[in-house]
Amino acid sequence: MKINSDYIAELTEEMSRSSMIAYDELPKYDLFLSQVIDYLNDKFTEDKYTNNIVQNYIKSEVITKPEDGKKRGYTKLHLVQLVLLSYMRPILTTDEIKKVFSLAFNNINDRTDDIISWETAYKVFSETQKESLDSFLASSNDIDEKLDNLVKELKLNTDEEDKIKTFMFVLSLIAQASVIKKLVQKIVKEQHNK
């Protein structure tokens, strides 16, 4: 594997195709909890959802309770919440996710106090994610060129060049992710303290 802008473009394109589920592609029919778990585990292969995980999110009031008295009590709304949560889990704690959701949805189990709809939130997130991937692709050429120059200055052999370029690229991504994570956490904390 040689890290270069073509390789990054290929990975980013693959992620773009497989990562976000269009709102209209979410199941239209209500589901049993086991079906929700299967659906999430099929779509998010790196995550491992279980009944307990989803039920803990419900008990903690991070996501909405299932419809009372219905065997198939999990709706499209639950899937939207869980998909958004899937993207938040690597970055935020459960309490922070709850705080983020409360910015737009106040009481998670009361639809009447929502500032925007879950559908709107999901669609905005989808569009923003696509734009972010496109933006990242555009900037990866600059990163690739910068890393090539750094590696050349080190005067390494070819095998070492590939390893060090990969190492530096991973460090660059970690640096970006770290800054973004800290920024998100600071924003959530400040907004919640208002």
N, C-alpha and C positions, 0 to 999 in steps of 0.2 A: 504494500500500500504506500503510494507516494502522495504526500499531502501537496496539493496544488489547487488552483482555483477551479479547474475542471472537476476534480474529485469532490470538492466542497459543493460545487453546483449540483452534482449528481446526488449527493447525500441530502442536500437541502430540498431538491425536487422530490426525492423519495419521501422525505418527512412531510412535505407539503401535501402530497397525495394521500398519505396514510394517517396523518395526525388529526386533522379536524374533520368532524362529521358535520355535514350541512344540516341545518335545522330541519329542512324538509325530508331528510333521510333518516331522522330519528323515528323509531316506531310510533305509529299513530294510535295503537291500541294499548290499553292498560296491561300491565305485566305483573306476574307474581315476582316476589323477591328473588327467587332462584333464576328467573329469566333476566332480571336486571343484572344480577351477578355475572351470568354467562355473557350477556351483551357487553358489559364493561370489560371483562377479562378478554374477550375476543378483540375489542377495539384498542385496549391499552395493555399490550402484552407484557410490558415491563412492570406494571402494577399488578398486584394480586388482591383482588377484592374478595371479601368473604361476607357472609350474612352478618357476622358480628361487627365488621367494620362499618357497613351501611347502617346497621341498627344503632351503633354508637354515635354516628353522625346525627341520627334522628333524635336520640336521647339527649345529646348535647345541644340540640336545636341549631345545628349547623345547616341541616337541610329539613325540608318540610316533612311532617308526618304523612304516612300513607292515608289514603281515603278510608274513613271509618266504615266498617262493616262490609268492605269489598274484599273478596279473595284476591282479585287483581287490583290492588290498591295503589300500584306505582304507575304514575302517569308520565307523559312527556316532560312535564315540569320537573319531576324527580330526575329524569335522565339529564336534562339540561343542567340542573344543579350538580349532579355527580360528575358530569363531563367537565364543567368549569372547575369543580373541586379537584379533579384529576390533574389539571394543569397547575393548580395552586399548591397541592400537597408537597411537591419537592422544594418549594420556596418558603411557604408559610406554615406556622403551627396551626393546629385546629382552632385555637382561640383567635388567632389572627384572621383565619378564613372567615370565621363567624363575624368578626368585626367588619371585614370587607363587605360581606353580604348585607350586613345591617345598614351600611351606608345607603344602599339603594332599596332595600326591602324591609327595613325596620324590623318588625316582629316576623320571623321566618314562617310562622304558621297562620299569619293573617294577611290574606291577599289584598284586603281593602286599604292597607297602609303602604303598599308598594309605591315607590316614586316612579319607577319604570317597570315594564313587563320583563319577565324572564326571557321571553322570545327576543325582545330588543337587546337585552344584555348579551345574549348568546350570539346574535347576529353581529353586534359591534365587536365582540371578542373575535369571532371568526374572521371578520374583515381585517382587524388589527393584526391578527396573527399572520395572515397572508401578506400584508404589507410589511410586517417585520421580517418575514422570511425573504421577501423580495429585496428589502433594504440591506439585509445581511449579505445576500448574494452579491449585491453591487459593491459592498465594502470588502468582500473577501478577496477581490483582486488586489486591493491595496495591501491587505495583510499578507497575501502571498508574496508580493514583491518585496515588502519590508523583511519578511523572514528569509527570502532568498539572499538578500543583501547581507543580513546578519550572519547567515550560515557561511557565505563565501568569505567573510572576514575571518572566520574561525579556522579556515584552511583545513578542513576535515576530509577524510576519504569518503567515497560515495555512500557506502553503507552507513557511516556515521552521520553524514549530512541528512539522510532521510530520517534517521532516528531523532536527531536533534531538531530538525524542522518540525517533526510531529510533536515532540516534547514542547517546543516553543509555541506551536499553534494551540495545543491543549492548554498551556498556561495562559495564553491570550484569551481563550474562551472562558477559562475559570475567572480571570480578572474581570472580564465584562459581566459575567454572571454574578460575581460577588458584589460588584458595585450596584447592579440592578436589584439584587436581593436586599441589600442594605437600604437602598433608596425606598423600595416598596415597604419594608418594615418601618422605616422612619415615617413615611406618609401615613400608614395605617395607625401608628401610635399617636401621631399628632392629631389626626382627624378624630380619633376615638376620645382623646382628651379634651376636645372642644365642648 
